[in-house]
Amino acid sequence: MPAQRPSRKTLLWLCLAFASASAWAHGASLSQADVESIYGRYRTTADSHGLYEIWQAADAFVTDHNRKHQTSFEVLGPDLRIMVSACLVPLAVKWARPDPGGRGIGVNVSCARTARAYEKRWEIFVPVSTPRSGHASKSLG
């Protein structure tokens, strides 16, 4: 029995995801439309918290920081392989501590109370790109 070929729509999504991941890995920032297209498919359900909402929380936090400190950081987005339980309380966001393992700069988005007993809380690292302008020396705090 021959293997079934993927649909054109599936191939298009795979190409978009690969191109976006390649651009992200090389430090290129994604447009708002790119982010909406990629993360918009991963919304919160009764069982799981959506990557889109996690990205939104991180982006709001970084946007607020940029406004207050005249910086130009950009949120790259959470890892698409992540799945976490639905959060029952508002998400918390804070700057991630520098990691000697080389994760780079980012924020941690966390949930203090989930809908599932086996996963009482969770925390997701969301990478942030550093500014390419003279604002790089501004503080993160």
OpenMM code with the backbone's topology and positions (N, CA, C; nanometers):
from openmm import Vec3, app, unit

residues = "MET PRO ALA GLN ARG PRO SER ARG LYS THR LEU LEU TRP LEU CYS LEU ALA PHE ALA SER ALA SER ALA TRP ALA HIS GLY ALA SER LEU SER GLN ALA ASP VAL GLU SER ILE TYR GLY ARG TYR ARG THR THR ALA ASP SER HIS GLY LEU TYR GLU ILE TRP GLN ALA ALA ASP ALA PHE VAL THR ASP HIS ASN ARG LYS HIS GLN THR SER PHE GLU VAL LEU GLY PRO ASP LEU ARG ILE MET VAL SER ALA CYS LEU VAL PRO LEU ALA VAL LYS TRP ALA ARG PRO ASP PRO GLY GLY ARG GLY ILE GLY VAL ASN VAL SER CYS ALA ARG THR ALA ARG ALA TYR GLU LYS ARG TRP GLU ILE PHE VAL PRO VAL SER THR PRO ARG SER GLY HIS ALA SER LYS SER LEU GLY".split()
positions = [
    Vec3(0.0847, -0.1180, 0.0000),
    Vec3(0.0000, 0.0000, 0.0000),
    Vec3(0.0894, 0.1245, 0.0000),
    Vec3(0.0753, 0.2123, -0.0983),
    Vec3(0.1611, 0.3311, -0.1049),
    Vec3(0.1273, 0.4311, 0.0049),
    Vec3(0.2279, 0.5067, 0.0463),
    Vec3(0.2084, 0.6093, 0.1501),
    Vec3(0.1257, 0.7240, 0.0927),
    Vec3(0.0404, 0.7802, 0.1773),
    Vec3(-0.0439, 0.8914, 0.1338),
    Vec3(0.0376, 1.0200, 0.1346),
    Vec3(0.0252, 1.0998, 0.0306),
    Vec3(0.0979, 1.2259, 0.0204),
    Vec3(0.0278, 1.3323, 0.1035),
    Vec3(0.1051, 1.4217, 0.1670),
    Vec3(0.0427, 1.5297, 0.2446),
    Vec3(-0.0306, 1.6273, 0.1526),
    Vec3(-0.1334, 1.6901, 0.2057),
    Vec3(-0.2099, 1.7870, 0.1275),
    Vec3(-0.1266, 1.9134, 0.1031),
    Vec3(-0.1709, 1.9949, 0.0088),
    Vec3(-0.1017, 2.1205, -0.0198),
    Vec3(-0.1060, 2.2127, 0.1017),
    Vec3(-0.2188, 2.2118, 0.1713),
    Vec3(-0.2331, 2.2967, 0.2907),
    Vec3(-0.1318, 2.2544, 0.3976),
    Vec3(-0.1163, 2.1249, 0.4183),
    Vec3(-0.0198, 2.0741, 0.5158),
    Vec3(0.1222, 2.1136, 0.4756),
    Vec3(0.1540, 2.1006, 0.3477),
    Vec3(0.2872, 2.1378, 0.3002),
    Vec3(0.3120, 2.2876, 0.3171),
    Vec3(0.2095, 2.3690, 0.2915),
    Vec3(0.2228, 2.5134, 0.3088),
    Vec3(0.2523, 2.5481, 0.4544),
    Vec3(0.1784, 2.4878, 0.5477),
    Vec3(0.2013, 2.5137, 0.6905),
    Vec3(0.3399, 2.4677, 0.7334),
    Vec3(0.3829, 2.3541, 0.6835),
    Vec3(0.5166, 2.3049, 0.7180),
    Vec3(0.6251, 2.3994, 0.6659),
    Vec3(0.6078, 2.4486, 0.5432),
    Vec3(0.7050, 2.5434, 0.4869),
    Vec3(0.7071, 2.6729, 0.5669),
    Vec3(0.5895, 2.7232, 0.6039),
    Vec3(0.5814, 2.8462, 0.6833),
    Vec3(0.6477, 2.8271, 0.8188),
    Vec3(0.6190, 2.7152, 0.8837),
    Vec3(0.6786, 2.6878, 1.0153),
    Vec3(0.8298, 2.6752, 1.0042),
    Vec3(0.8785, 2.6059, 0.8995),
    Vec3(1.0227, 2.5894, 0.8816),
    Vec3(1.0894, 2.7237, 0.8537),
    Vec3(1.0292, 2.8035, 0.7665),
    Vec3(1.0872, 2.9341, 0.7334),
    Vec3(1.0894, 3.0241, 0.8559),
    Vec3(0.9825, 3.0222, 0.9340),
    Vec3(0.9767, 3.1046, 1.0548),
    Vec3(1.0785, 3.0580, 1.1571),
    Vec3(1.0900, 2.9271, 1.1738),
    Vec3(1.1869, 2.8732, 1.2695),
    Vec3(1.3287, 2.9060, 1.2252),
    Vec3(1.3551, 2.8988, 1.0959),
    Vec3(1.4883, 2.9325, 1.0449),
    Vec3(1.5193, 3.0792, 1.0675),
    Vec3(1.4227, 3.1648, 1.0396),
    Vec3(1.4430, 3.3087, 1.0603),
    Vec3(1.4645, 3.3378, 1.2078),
    Vec3(1.3856, 3.2749, 1.2938),
    Vec3(1.3985, 3.2951, 1.4382),
    Vec3(1.5352, 3.2493, 1.4857),
    Vec3(1.5811, 3.1341, 1.4363),
    Vec3(1.7111, 3.0805, 1.4787),
    Vec3(1.8263, 3.1710, 1.4367),
    Vec3(1.8074, 3.2480, 1.3313),
    Vec3(1.9120, 3.3383, 1.2842),
    Vec3(1.8930, 3.4804, 1.3344),
    Vec3(1.8035, 3.4988, 1.4308),
    Vec3(1.7886, 3.6284, 1.4949),
    Vec3(1.6948, 3.7249, 1.4259),
    Vec3(1.6273, 3.6816, 1.3202),
    Vec3(1.5336, 3.7711, 1.2520),
    Vec3(1.4035, 3.7783, 1.3320),
    Vec3(1.3453, 3.8955, 1.3347),
    Vec3(1.2197, 3.9085, 1.4074),
    Vec3(1.1035, 3.8783, 1.3146),
    Vec3(0.9962, 3.8274, 1.3715),
    Vec3(0.8766, 3.7963, 1.2954),
    Vec3(0.7824, 3.9154, 1.2993),
    Vec3(0.7073, 3.9324, 1.1937),
    Vec3(0.6075, 4.0394, 1.1929),
    Vec3(0.4886, 3.9962, 1.2781),
    Vec3(0.4050, 4.0916, 1.3123),
    Vec3(0.2842, 4.0619, 1.3896),
    Vec3(0.1975, 3.9605, 1.3143),
    Vec3(0.1883, 3.9744, 1.1831),
    Vec3(0.1091, 3.8822, 1.1018),
    Vec3(0.1660, 3.7408, 1.1077),
    Vec3(0.3008, 3.7290, 1.1065),
    Vec3(0.3647, 3.5972, 1.1171),
    Vec3(0.3290, 3.5314, 1.2499),
    Vec3(0.3398, 3.6085, 1.3568),
    Vec3(0.3111, 3.5553, 1.4900),
    Vec3(0.1649, 3.5128, 1.4994),
    Vec3(0.0748, 3.5972, 1.4494),
    Vec3(-0.0681, 3.5640, 1.4500),
    Vec3(-0.0923, 3.4345, 1.3733),
    Vec3(-0.0258, 3.4198, 1.2601),
    Vec3(-0.0436, 3.3016, 1.1772),
    Vec3(0.0083, 3.1753, 1.2456),
    Vec3(0.1238, 3.1857, 1.3081),
    Vec3(0.1844, 3.0686, 1.3719),
    Vec3(0.1149, 3.0335, 1.5028),
    Vec3(0.1092, 3.1289, 1.5954),
    Vec3(0.0566, 3.0992, 1.7293),
    Vec3(-0.0950, 3.1056, 1.7372),
    Vec3(-0.1600, 3.1704, 1.6411),
    Vec3(-0.3053, 3.1812, 1.6419),
    Vec3(-0.3765, 3.0472, 1.6367),
    Vec3(-0.3089, 2.9453, 1.5885),
    Vec3(-0.3685, 2.8105, 1.5828),
    Vec3(-0.3652, 2.7402, 1.7172),
    Vec3(-0.2882, 2.7925, 1.8107),
    Vec3(-0.2710, 2.7277, 1.9414),
    Vec3(-0.3357, 2.8131, 2.0499),
    Vec3(-0.4665, 2.8067, 2.0585),
    Vec3(-0.5440, 2.8862, 2.1543),
    Vec3(-0.5806, 2.8010, 2.2756),
    Vec3(-0.6153, 2.8687, 2.3842),
    Vec3(-0.6539, 2.8011, 2.5074),
    Vec3(-0.7844, 2.7235, 2.4878),
    Vec3(-0.7868, 2.6022, 2.5434),
    Vec3(-0.9075, 2.5189, 2.5446),
    Vec3(-0.9399, 2.4861, 2.6899),
    Vec3(-1.0409, 2.4061, 2.7125),
    Vec3(-1.0768, 2.3662, 2.8486),
    Vec3(-0.9645, 2.2858, 2.9145),
    Vec3(-0.8858, 2.2143, 2.8357),
    Vec3(-0.7810, 2.1283, 2.8902),
    Vec3(-0.6403, 2.1862, 2.8854),
    Vec3(-0.6118, 2.2706, 2.7873),
    Vec3(-0.4746, 2.3193, 2.7732),
    Vec3(-0.4705, 2.4704, 2.7543),
    Vec3(-0.3599, 2.5286, 2.8023),
    Vec3(-0.3417, 2.6726, 2.7863),
    Vec3(-0.2738, 2.6965, 2.6524),
    Vec3(-0.3232, 2.7912, 2.5763),
    Vec3(-0.2734, 2.8153, 2.4416),
    Vec3(-0.1411, 2.8890, 2.4379),
    Vec3(-0.0577, 2.8507, 2.3415),
    Vec3(0.0686, 2.9202, 2.3208),
    Vec3(0.0439, 3.0644, 2.2765),
    Vec3(-0.0670, 3.0878, 2.2090),
    Vec3(-0.1010, 3.2235, 2.1654),
    Vec3(-0.1183, 3.3145, 2.2864),
    Vec3(-0.1921, 3.2692, 2.3864),
    Vec3(-0.2141, 3.3490, 2.5064),
    Vec3(-0.0862, 3.3642, 2.5879),
    Vec3(-0.0003, 3.2640, 2.5866),
    Vec3(0.1298, 3.2738, 2.6536),
    Vec3(0.2144, 3.3785, 2.5823),
    Vec3(0.2153, 3.3742, 2.4476),
    Vec3(0.2878, 3.4744, 2.3704),
    Vec3(0.2325, 3.6145, 2.3981),
    Vec3(0.0995, 3.6284, 2.4032),
    Vec3(0.0379, 3.7590, 2.4292),
    Vec3(0.0823, 3.8159, 2.5637),
    Vec3(0.0845, 3.7309, 2.6676),
    Vec3(0.1255, 3.7768, 2.8006),
    Vec3(0.2711, 3.8241, 2.7981),
    Vec3(0.3575, 3.7461, 2.7332),
    Vec3(0.4996, 3.7846, 2.7234),
    Vec3(0.5145, 3.9135, 2.6444),
    Vec3(0.4415, 3.9262, 2.5346),
    Vec3(0.4511, 4.0446, 2.4505),
    Vec3(0.4021, 4.1690, 2.5237),
    Vec3(0.2923, 4.1577, 2.5986),
    Vec3(0.2410, 4.2724, 2.6746),
    Vec3(0.3432, 4.3174, 2.7789),
    Vec3(0.4078, 4.2218, 2.8457),
    Vec3(0.5084, 4.2523, 2.9468),
    Vec3(0.6272, 4.3260, 2.8842),
    Vec3(0.6787, 4.2734, 2.7725),
    Vec3(0.7946, 4.3332, 2.7070),
    Vec3(0.7584, 4.4684, 2.6454),
    Vec3(0.6403, 4.4804, 2.5882),
    Vec3(0.5955, 4.6082, 2.5321),
    Vec3(0.5881, 4.7148, 2.6406),
    Vec3(0.5368, 4.6774, 2.7578),
    Vec3(0.5295, 4.7706, 2.8709),
    Vec3(0.6701, 4.8113, 2.9147),
    Vec3(0.7621, 4.7144, 2.9218),
    Vec3(0.9013, 4.7435, 2.9582),
    Vec3(0.9634, 4.8393, 2.8561),
    Vec3(0.9412, 4.8123, 2.7283),
    Vec3(0.9961, 4.8992, 2.6233),
    Vec3(0.9452, 5.0425, 2.6377),
    Vec3(0.8172, 5.0566, 2.6661),
    Vec3(0.7580, 5.1898, 2.6816),
    Vec3(0.8186, 5.2633, 2.8009),
    Vec3(0.8344, 5.1940, 2.9124),
    Vec3(0.8859, 5.2562, 3.0347),
    Vec3(1.0354, 5.2879, 3.0277),
    Vec3(1.1117, 5.2058, 2.9573),
    Vec3(1.2584, 5.2178, 2.9583),
    Vec3(1.3186, 5.2578, 2.8234),
    Vec3(1.2346, 5.2938, 2.7280),
    Vec3(1.2802, 5.3327, 2.5944),
    Vec3(1.3749, 5.2283, 2.5335),
    Vec3(1.3361, 5.1013, 2.5429),
    Vec3(1.4119, 4.9921, 2.4824),
    Vec3(1.3326, 4.9394, 2.3634),
    Vec3(1.3893, 4.8434, 2.2939),
    Vec3(1.3207, 4.7881, 2.1765),
    Vec3(1.3359, 4.6360, 2.1697),
    Vec3(1.3100, 4.5691, 2.2814),
    Vec3(1.3132, 4.4234, 2.2837),
    Vec3(1.1921, 4.3690, 2.2085),
    Vec3(1.2051, 4.2483, 2.1507),
    Vec3(1.0951, 4.1836, 2.0810),
    Vec3(1.0801, 4.0407, 2.1300),
    Vec3(0.9567, 3.9993, 2.1540),
    Vec3(0.9284, 3.8625, 2.1964),
    Vec3(0.9328, 3.7721, 2.0740),
    Vec3(1.0063, 3.6626, 2.0845),
    Vec3(1.0160, 3.5685, 1.9734),
    Vec3(0.9056, 3.4632, 1.9772),
    Vec3(0.8580, 3.4261, 2.0940),
    Vec3(0.7495, 3.3292, 2.1057),
    Vec3(0.7941, 3.2002, 2.1720),
    Vec3(0.6994, 3.1338, 2.2387),
    Vec3(0.7320, 3.0076, 2.3070),
    Vec3(0.7564, 2.8941, 2.2077),
    Vec3(0.8228, 2.7913, 2.2542),
    Vec3(0.8514, 2.6721, 2.1754),
    Vec3(0.7187, 2.6059, 2.1359),
    Vec3(0.7017, 2.5777, 2.0075),
    Vec3(0.5764, 2.5193, 1.9577),
    Vec3(0.5518, 2.3768, 2.0066),
    Vec3(0.6506, 2.3130, 2.0656),
    Vec3(0.6332, 2.1759, 2.1156),
    Vec3(0.5734, 2.1711, 2.2559),
    Vec3(0.5575, 2.2860, 2.3197),
    Vec3(0.5112, 2.2911, 2.4582),
    Vec3(0.3605, 2.2706, 2.4680),
    Vec3(0.3193, 2.1907, 2.5652),
    Vec3(0.1782, 2.1755, 2.5996),
    Vec3(0.1673, 2.1829, 2.7510),
    Vec3(0.0797, 2.2686, 2.8004),
    Vec3(0.0585, 2.2821, 2.9438),
    Vec3(-0.0913, 2.2839, 2.9729),
    Vec3(-0.1248, 2.2528, 3.0973),
    Vec3(-0.2645, 2.2526, 3.1394),
    Vec3(-0.3221, 2.3928, 3.1388),
    Vec3(-0.4526, 2.4013, 3.1242),
    Vec3(-0.5208, 2.5305, 3.1281),
    Vec3(-0.4976, 2.5964, 3.2631),
    Vec3(-0.4754, 2.7271, 3.2613),
    Vec3(-0.4495, 2.8029, 3.3833),
    Vec3(-0.5804, 2.8607, 3.4364),
    Vec3(-0.6003, 2.8501, 3.5673),
    Vec3(-0.7225, 2.8994, 3.6300),
    Vec3(-0.7082, 3.0407, 3.6859),
    Vec3(-0.5866, 3.0929, 3.6865),
    Vec3(-0.5599, 3.2281, 3.7385),
    Vec3(-0.4861, 3.3068, 3.6299),
    Vec3(-0.4805, 3.4395, 3.6422),
    Vec3(-0.4071, 3.5168, 3.5409),
    Vec3(-0.2591, 3.4758, 3.5358),
    Vec3(-0.2041, 3.4801, 3.4162),
    Vec3(-0.0635, 3.4459, 3.3981),
    Vec3(0.0263, 3.5541, 3.4585),
    Vec3(0.1402, 3.5121, 3.5111),
    Vec3(0.2411, 3.6049, 3.5646),
    Vec3(0.3603, 3.6022, 3.4701),
    Vec3(0.4227, 3.7173, 3.4518),
    Vec3(0.5395, 3.7275, 3.3628),
    Vec3(0.6484, 3.8047, 3.4344),
    Vec3(0.7730, 3.7555, 3.4223),
    Vec3(0.8888, 3.8255, 3.4790),
    Vec3(1.0093, 3.7949, 3.3917),
    Vec3(1.1107, 3.8797, 3.4032),
    Vec3(1.2338, 3.8548, 3.3291),
    Vec3(1.2969, 3.7266, 3.3808),
    Vec3(1.3476, 3.6448, 3.2913),
    Vec3(1.4156, 3.5209, 3.3289),
    Vec3(1.5568, 3.5548, 3.3747),
    Vec3(1.6041, 3.4829, 3.4733),
    Vec3(1.7423, 3.5010, 3.5184),
    Vec3(1.8369, 3.4555, 3.4084),
    Vec3(1.9518, 3.5212, 3.3977),
    Vec3(2.0498, 3.4758, 3.2979),
    Vec3(2.0872, 3.3301, 3.3230),
    Vec3(2.0924, 3.2535, 3.2166),
    Vec3(2.1180, 3.1104, 3.2259),
    Vec3(2.2580, 3.0793, 3.1752),
    Vec3(2.3417, 3.0180, 3.2607),
    Vec3(2.4758, 2.9840, 3.2143),
    Vec3(2.4735, 2.8833, 3.0996),
    Vec3(2.3614, 2.8138, 3.0805),
    Vec3(2.3492, 2.7164, 2.9720),
    Vec3(2.3284, 2.7801, 2.8363),
    Vec3(2.3162, 2.9114, 2.8324),
    Vec3(2.3086, 2.9800, 2.7052),
    Vec3(2.1702, 2.9949, 2.6453),
    Vec3(2.0648, 2.9933, 2.7285),
    Vec3(1.9298, 3.0124, 2.6746),
    Vec3(1.9123, 3.1509, 2.6158),
    Vec3(1.9924, 3.2436, 2.6579),
    Vec3(1.9784, 3.3805, 2.6103),
    Vec3(1.8795, 3.4579, 2.6953),
    Vec3(1.8453, 3.5771, 2.6486),
    Vec3(1.7544, 3.6635, 2.7223),
    Vec3(1.6101, 3.6207, 2.6952),
    Vec3(1.5268, 3.6373, 2.7977),
    Vec3(1.3868, 3.6013, 2.7806),
    Vec3(1.3051, 3.6321, 2.9040),
    Vec3(1.1791, 3.5938, 2.8981),
    Vec3(1.0886, 3.6095, 3.0114),
    Vec3(1.0314, 3.4727, 3.0473),
    Vec3(0.9906, 3.4594, 3.1719),
    Vec3(0.9209, 3.3395, 3.2161),
    Vec3(0.7742, 3.3747, 3.2336),
    Vec3(0.6880, 3.2997, 3.1667),
    Vec3(0.5436, 3.3137, 3.1821),
    Vec3(0.5015, 3.1965, 3.2689),
    Vec3(0.4300, 3.2261, 3.3787),
    Vec3(0.3960, 3.1185, 3.4714),
    Vec3(0.2486, 3.1192, 3.5098),
    Vec3(0.2048, 3.0024, 3.5522),
    Vec3(0.0688, 2.9815, 3.6006),
    Vec3(0.0790, 2.9217, 3.7399),
    Vec3(0.0121, 2.9816, 3.8366),
    Vec3(0.0208, 2.9350, 3.9749),
    Vec3(-0.0843, 2.8289, 4.0090),
    Vec3(-0.1865, 2.8116, 3.9231),
    Vec3(-0.2916, 2.7133, 3.9538),
    Vec3(-0.3562, 2.6652, 3.8242),
    Vec3(-0.3402, 2.5370, 3.7968),
    Vec3(-0.3931, 2.4813, 3.6723),
    Vec3(-0.5215, 2.4028, 3.6949),
    Vec3(-0.5821, 2.3619, 3.5851),
    Vec3(-0.7066, 2.2846, 3.5900),
    Vec3(-0.6811, 2.1370, 3.6195),
    Vec3(-0.5579, 2.0950, 3.6153),
    Vec3(-0.5258, 1.9533, 3.6364),
    Vec3(-0.4493, 1.9330, 3.7665),
    Vec3(-0.4871, 1.8312, 3.8424),
    Vec3(-0.4243, 1.8043, 3.9714),
    Vec3(-0.2779, 1.7606, 3.9570),
    Vec3(-0.2449, 1.6885, 3.8501),
    Vec3(-0.1084, 1.6383, 3.8347),
    Vec3(-0.0099, 1.7477, 3.7926),
    Vec3(-0.0588, 1.8591, 3.7452),
    Vec3(0.0277, 1.9699, 3.7067),
    Vec3(-0.0243, 2.0950, 3.7775),
    Vec3(0.0179, 2.1105, 3.9028),
    Vec3(-0.0350, 2.2186, 3.9858),
    Vec3(0.0034, 2.3571, 3.9343),
    Vec3(0.1232, 2.3702, 3.8794),
    Vec3(0.1706, 2.4982, 3.8264),
    Vec3(0.2669, 2.4713, 3.7118),
    Vec3(0.2928, 2.5723, 3.6324),
    Vec3(0.3916, 2.5597, 3.5258),
    Vec3(0.4583, 2.6937, 3.4994),
    Vec3(0.5741, 2.6864, 3.4322),
    Vec3(0.6491, 2.8054, 3.3946),
    Vec3(0.7130, 2.7793, 3.2581),
    Vec3(0.6943, 2.8732, 3.1662),
    Vec3(0.7430, 2.8600, 3.0294),
    Vec3(0.8428, 2.9725, 3.0005),
    Vec3(0.9579, 2.9362, 2.9463),
    Vec3(1.0565, 3.0346, 2.9024),
    Vec3(1.0183, 3.0812, 2.7624),
    Vec3(1.0134, 3.2127, 2.7436),
    Vec3(0.9846, 3.2715, 2.6125),
    Vec3(1.1032, 3.3606, 2.5748),
    Vec3(1.1759, 3.3251, 2.4685),
    Vec3(1.2928, 3.4035, 2.4309),
    Vec3(1.2558, 3.5432, 2.3802),
    Vec3(1.3474, 3.6357, 2.4034),
    Vec3(1.3307, 3.7752, 2.3626),
    Vec3(1.4558, 3.8154, 2.2860),
    Vec3(1.4361, 3.8828, 2.1725),
    Vec3(1.5525, 3.9284, 2.0952),
    Vec3(1.6038, 4.0581, 2.1545),
    Vec3(1.7343, 4.0722, 2.1500),
    Vec3(1.7960, 4.1944, 2.2008),
    Vec3(1.7927, 4.3002, 2.0931),
    Vec3(1.7845, 4.4243, 2.1331),
    Vec3(1.7792, 4.5322, 2.0346),
    Vec3(1.9091, 4.5423, 1.9555),
    Vec3(1.8976, 4.5850, 1.8320),
    Vec3(2.0147, 4.6015, 1.7460),
    Vec3(2.0617, 4.7476, 1.7450),
    Vec3(1.9923, 4.8306, 1.8231),
    Vec3(2.0274, 4.9725, 1.8255),
    Vec3(2.1099, 5.0040, 1.9489),
    Vec3(2.1283, 5.1308, 1.9780),
    Vec3(2.2053, 5.1752, 2.0922),
    Vec3(2.1357, 5.1542, 2.2246),
    Vec3(2.0147, 5.0986, 2.2242),
    Vec3(1.9405, 5.0769, 2.3494),
    Vec3(1.9860, 4.9510, 2.4221),
    Vec3(2.0803, 4.8774, 2.3694),
    Vec3(2.1203, 4.7486, 2.4274),
    Vec3(2.1717, 4.7622, 2.5704),
    Vec3(2.2208, 4.8780, 2.6063),
    Vec3(2.2770, 4.8935, 2.7399),
    Vec3(2.1714, 4.9269, 2.8457),
    Vec3(2.0481, 4.9482, 2.8041),
    Vec3(1.9418, 4.9786, 2.9005),
    Vec3(1.9169, 4.8578, 2.9905),
    Vec3(1.8676, 4.8835, 3.1103),
    Vec3(1.8468, 4.7757, 3.2068),
    Vec3(1.7224, 4.6959, 3.1753),
    Vec3(1.7181, 4.5741, 3.2285),
    Vec3(1.6018, 4.4881, 3.2139),
    Vec3(1.5093, 4.4980, 3.3337),
    Vec3(1.5502, 4.5595, 3.4395),
    Vec3(1.4726, 4.5590, 3.5631),
    Vec3(1.3700, 4.6633, 3.5749),
] * unit.nanometer
topology = app.Topology()
chain = topology.addChain("A")
for resn in residues:
    res = topology.addResidue(resn, chain)
    for name in ("N", "CA", "C"):
        topology.addAtom(name, app.Element.getBySymbol(name[0]), res)
